[in-house]
């Protein structure tokens, strides 16, 4: 079947193209032990733009996308965040992005395989119609459809379940590893049982939290930490003005503090972070995508003894001096994952949130007339909103 859509290709001049492209029904596994199933034909309705899309476009311009293409193809239809209409079931759905021949596709092992719609080995949502595994079409809560159309504010929120689910996983992982990392010291300090010490260590991990970078993922993890730990001290560090809409929204959402990174040196920035925190950080979360993160944490000693470093940025390399790293007992973790239950929890939580306020729409005709220009000049420009989405099929949305 041929449809119109945007797709990535290896081309130095045109790594992203809009036009006619062939799609096919490929039987896939959702999980290991399950039989492959025929896909269901769906119509994408609302699709969000993710930083991964921009990175894939850059890879295409360098000729590096080959391993990401679906088998037998020389292109990848992009888009992995959004809502679809399922005609055969007369309902809307959120697409669970990752599946495969693995027990848990977001944590596959060497002898397992995975695919990601719109990202790796499987076509995504930026097209008029697309095939998706029937068990990976997650249901939306009741009450957001009227006369067959989606509520617009709800639809905007539903471009976030994927990154929000990732942050639910990050919180879970930081709790698990932070508790295990520090409970023996806590047990001696508080003269308590191991179970009590693990709970104390888990909470103390968030005593002085630095979130370095303020995109949506940084804001989401700040939100989730605040919901779970009312006494946590959370400090965002970013380059945006304190008066910008995204900073004001993030601080309102998370009850956090903010430090604008306009210092002349990394040493000055580090001193300002420590002063603002009231001490060295117990937890440092890097989400800026820059190499400054690890230098501030390790070289400038913002991360304190027994501290945890969570790397959620794609691209930067982390280096550290092994002598202080070992003696200060630092723990580094990094994993960009989620589970289906995280996605389902994210859908429920987002439905009750106000995150539609940070989503701006780009007109579909503007986007498809010059996809590369839209990416570079609007969606990922310095003046870009926190999140951009497009109503791909307006007949299903209450505009």
C-alpha positions in Angstrom: 0.0 0.0 0.0 1.3 3.5 -0.9 0.6 6.4 1.4 1.9 10.0 1.9 4.3 10.6 4.7 7.7 11.9 5.8 10.7 9.5 5.9 14.4 9.6 6.7 17.0 8.4 4.2 20.8 8.6 3.8 21.3 11.7 1.8 23.5 14.7 2.6 21.1 17.2 1.2 17.7 15.6 1.8 17.8 13.3 4.8 14.1 14.0 5.5 11.5 13.9 2.7 7.8 14.1 2.3 6.1 12.1 -0.4 4.6 8.8 -1.5 6.0 5.8 0.4 5.1 2.1 0.5 4.0 0.5 3.8 3.4 -3.2 4.4 1.8 -5.5 7.0 4.7 -7.3 8.7 3.8 -9.8 11.4 5.7 -9.0 14.6 6.1 -10.2 18.1 5.2 -8.0 21.1 7.1 -10.2 23.5 9.2 -13.4 23.5 7.0 -16.4 23.9 4.2 -14.8 21.9 3.3 -15.7 18.4 3.9 -13.0 15.7 0.6 -11.3 14.9 -0.7 -9.6 11.7 -0.7 -5.8 12.1 -3.8 -3.6 12.2 -4.1 -0.7 9.8 -4.5 2.6 11.7 -4.7 6.3 10.8 -2.3 8.6 12.7 -4.2 11.5 14.3 -1.8 13.6 16.4 2.0 13.2 16.3 4.7 14.8 18.4 8.2 15.7 17.5 11.0 14.2 19.6 14.7 15.1 19.8 15.3 11.6 18.5 13.7 12.6 15.2 16.2 15.5 14.9 19.1 13.2 15.7 18.0 10.6 13.1 17.8 13.4 10.5 21.3 14.4 11.3 22.4 10.7 11.1 20.8 10.5 7.6 22.7 13.5 6.4 25.9 11.7 7.4 24.8 8.4 5.8 24.6 6.5 9.1 20.9 5.4 9.1 21.3 2.0 7.4 21.0 -0.1 10.6 17.8 1.8 11.5 15.9 1.0 8.3 13.2 -1.7 8.1 14.5 -4.9 6.6 14.7 -4.6 2.8 14.1 -0.8 2.8 16.4 2.2 2.3 14.2 4.6 4.3 12.4 4.9 7.7 9.1 6.6 8.2 9.6 8.6 11.4 7.3 9.5 14.3 7.0 7.6 17.5 4.8 9.8 19.8 1.1 10.1 19.3 -2.4 9.0 18.8 -4.0 6.9 16.1 -7.5 6.0 15.0 -8.1 2.2 14.7 -11.0 1.8 12.2 -11.4 -1.9 12.7 -12.1 -1.3 16.4 -13.8 2.1 16.2 -11.5 3.6 18.8 -8.4 5.8 19.4 -5.2 4.4 20.8 -1.7 5.3 21.9 1.0 3.3 20.1 3.4 1.3 22.4 6.6 1.9 20.5 8.9 -1.0 21.3 8.4 -4.7 20.9 10.3 -7.7 19.7 11.6 -11.2 20.3 12.6 -10.4 23.9 11.2 -10.8 27.4 11.3 -7.1 27.9 12.0 -5.1 24.7 13.2 -2.1 26.5 15.9 -4.2 28.2 16.7 -6.7 25.5 19.8 -8.9 25.8 22.4 -10.0 23.3 20.4 -13.0 22.1 17.2 -11.0 21.7 15.8 -8.7 19.1 13.7 -5.6 19.3 12.0 -3.0 17.0 10.8 0.6 17.6 8.1 2.1 15.5 9.5 5.2 13.9 13.0 4.8 15.3 14.5 1.4 14.6 13.5 -1.3 12.1 9.8 -0.4 11.9 8.0 2.5 10.3 6.3 5.1 12.4 3.4 7.6 12.6 4.2 10.5 10.2 2.0 9.1 7.4 -1.6 8.9 6.4 -2.0 5.2 7.3 0.3 2.7 9.1 0.3 -0.9 10.4 0.8 -1.6 14.1 0.7 -4.7 16.3 -2.8 -5.1 17.7 -1.6 -5.6 21.3 0.6 -2.5 21.1 -2.4 -0.2 20.6 -3.0 1.0 24.2 -6.4 2.2 25.2 -7.1 5.8 26.2 -9.2 6.7 29.3 -12.9 7.3 28.9 -14.3 10.8 28.6 -12.1 12.4 26.0 -14.0 11.6 22.9 -17.1 13.4 21.8 -19.0 12.8 18.6 -16.2 10.6 17.4 -13.6 13.4 17.9 -10.7 13.7 20.4 -10.6 16.6 22.8 -7.7 18.8 21.6 -6.1 19.4 25.0 -6.2 15.7 25.7 -4.7 14.9 22.3 -1.8 17.3 23.0 -1.0 15.5 26.3 -0.9 12.2 24.5 2.3 13.1 22.6 4.1 12.6 26.0 3.4 9.0 27.2 6.7 7.7 25.7 9.0 10.2 27.5 6.9 10.3 30.6 7.0 6.5 30.8 10.8 6.8 30.5 10.9 9.1 33.5 8.7 6.7 35.5 11.3 4.1 34.8 14.1 6.5 35.7 12.5 7.3 39.1 12.0 3.6 39.8 15.6 2.8 38.8 17.1 5.7 40.9 15.1 4.5 43.9 16.2 0.9 43.5 19.9 1.6 42.9 20.2 4.6 45.3 18.7 2.6 48.1 21.0 -0.4 47.4 24.0 2.0 47.1 23.6 3.7 50.5 21.5 1.5 52.8 24.5 0.0 54.7 25.8 3.4 55.7 22.3 4.5 56.6 21.7 1.4 58.7 24.7 2.2 60.8 23.8 5.9 61.1 20.2 5.3 62.1 20.9 2.0 64.0 17.9 0.5 62.2 17.0 -2.7 60.3 18.0 -3.2 56.7 14.5 -2.6 55.4 14.2 0.6 57.3 17.6 1.7 56.1 16.7 1.1 52.5 13.7 3.3 52.8 15.6 6.0 54.5 18.4 5.8 51.9 15.9 6.0 49.1 14.4 9.2 50.4 17.8 10.7 51.2 18.9 10.2 47.7 16.7 13.2 46.6 17.9 15.5 49.4 19.9 17.7 47.0 18.9 16.9 43.4 20.4 18.7 40.4 18.6 18.4 37.1 21.0 19.7 34.5 19.0 20.8 31.5 15.3 21.8 31.2 13.6 20.1 28.3 10.5 18.0 28.7 12.3 15.0 30.2 14.0 17.1 32.8 10.7 18.7 33.8 9.0 15.3 33.9 11.5 13.7 36.2 11.4 16.8 38.4 7.6 16.5 38.5 7.7 12.8 39.4 10.4 13.3 42.1 8.3 16.0 43.7 5.1 13.9 43.7 6.9 11.0 45.4 9.2 13.1 47.8 7.6 16.2 49.2 10.8 17.2 51.1 13.2 16.8 48.1 15.3 19.8 47.2 15.3 20.1 43.4 17.4 22.5 41.4 17.1 22.9 37.6 20.2 24.3 35.8 19.7 25.5 32.3 20.4 28.5 30.0 16.9 29.8 29.6 15.8 33.1 31.1 14.1 32.8 34.5 11.2 34.7 33.0 10.7 32.3 30.1 7.4 30.4 29.9 9.0 27.0 30.2 11.0 27.9 33.3 8.0 29.4 35.0 5.8 26.5 34.1 8.5 23.9 35.2 9.0 25.6 38.6 5.2 25.8 39.2 4.8 22.2 38.2 7.7 20.9 40.4 8.1 23.4 43.2 11.8 23.4 42.4 14.5 26.1 42.3 16.2 27.4 39.2 19.8 28.5 38.4 20.4 30.2 35.0 23.7 29.0 33.5 25.2 32.3 32.3 28.5 32.0 34.2 31.8 32.8 32.6 33.4 29.5 33.8 32.4 26.1 34.8 34.1 26.7 38.2 31.8 29.6 38.9 28.7 27.6 37.8 29.7 24.7 40.1 30.1 27.1 43.1 26.7 28.6 42.4 25.1 25.2 42.2 26.6 24.0 45.5 25.6 27.3 47.2 22.1 27.1 45.9 21.7 23.4 47.1 23.3 24.1 50.5 25.9 21.4 49.8 27.2 19.0 47.2 24.5 17.1 45.3 23.2 13.7 46.4 21.8 13.1 43.0 22.8 14.6 39.6 20.6 14.0 36.6 22.0 15.0 33.2 19.4 15.7 30.5 21.0 18.7 28.7 22.7 16.6 25.9 26.0 18.5 26.5 29.4 17.4 27.7 29.3 20.1 30.4 27.2 17.7 32.5 29.9 15.3 33.6 32.5 18.0 34.0 30.3 19.9 36.5 29.4 16.7 38.4 32.9 15.1 38.5 35.7 17.6 37.7 34.0 20.5 39.5 32.9 18.2 42.3 29.2 19.1 42.4 28.3 15.5 43.0 28.9 14.7 46.6 30.2 11.6 48.4 28.0 8.5 47.9 26.2 10.5 45.2 24.4 9.0 42.2 24.8 10.3 38.6 22.0 9.5 36.2 22.9 10.0 32.6 19.8 10.5 30.4 21.5 12.5 27.6 22.2 11.0 24.2 25.5 11.9 22.8 27.8 13.2 25.6 30.7 11.1 26.8 31.2 10.7 30.5 34.8 10.8 31.9 36.0 10.9 35.5 39.2 10.7 37.5 39.2 7.2 39.0 40.9 8.2 42.2 38.2 10.6 43.6 35.5 8.5 41.8 36.4 5.5 43.8 37.1 7.1 47.1 33.9 9.3 47.0 31.9 6.2 46.2 30.0 7.5 43.2 27.4 5.5 41.3 26.7 6.1 37.6 23.6 4.8 35.9 22.2 5.1 32.4 19.3 3.5 30.7 16.7 4.9 28.3 13.9 2.4 28.9 10.3 1.9 30.0 7.8 -0.9 30.3 4.3 -1.3 29.0 2.9 -0.7 32.5 4.9 2.5 32.6 3.2 3.6 29.4 -0.2 2.8 30.7 0.5 4.6 34.0 1.9 7.6 32.0 -1.3 7.8 30.0 -3.5 7.9 33.1 -1.3 10.5 34.8 -1.0 12.8 31.8 -4.7 12.7 31.2 -5.1 14.5 34.5 -2.2 16.9 34.0 -1.9 20.4 32.5 0.9 19.4 30.1 -1.1 20.4 27.1 -0.1 24.0 28.0 3.5 23.4 26.8 2.6 21.9 23.4 2.4 24.1 20.4 1.1 23.0 17.0 2.7 23.3 13.7 0.4 23.5 10.7 0.6 20.2 8.7 0.9 22.0 5.4 3.8 24.1 6.7 5.6 21.0 7.9 5.2 18.8 4.9 6.0 21.6 2.4 9.5 21.8 3.9 10.2 19.2 6.6 13.9 19.9 6.9 13.3 23.7 7.2 10.5 23.1 9.8 12.9 21.0 11.9 15.8 23.5 11.7 14.0 26.8 11.8 11.0 26.1 14.1 10.7 22.7 15.8 14.3 22.5 17.0 15.4 26.1 16.7 16.7 28.1 19.7 13.3 29.8 20.0 11.4 26.5 19.7 8.6 25.7 22.2 9.1 22.9 24.8 7.1 20.6 22.6 5.8 20.7 19.0 3.1 18.5 17.6 1.1 18.3 14.4 -2.6 17.4 13.9 -2.0 14.8 11.1 -5.7 14.0 10.6 -7.9 16.9 11.7 -11.2 15.1 11.1 -10.6 13.2 14.3 -9.8 16.2 16.5 -12.1 18.9 18.0 -10.2 21.9 16.7 
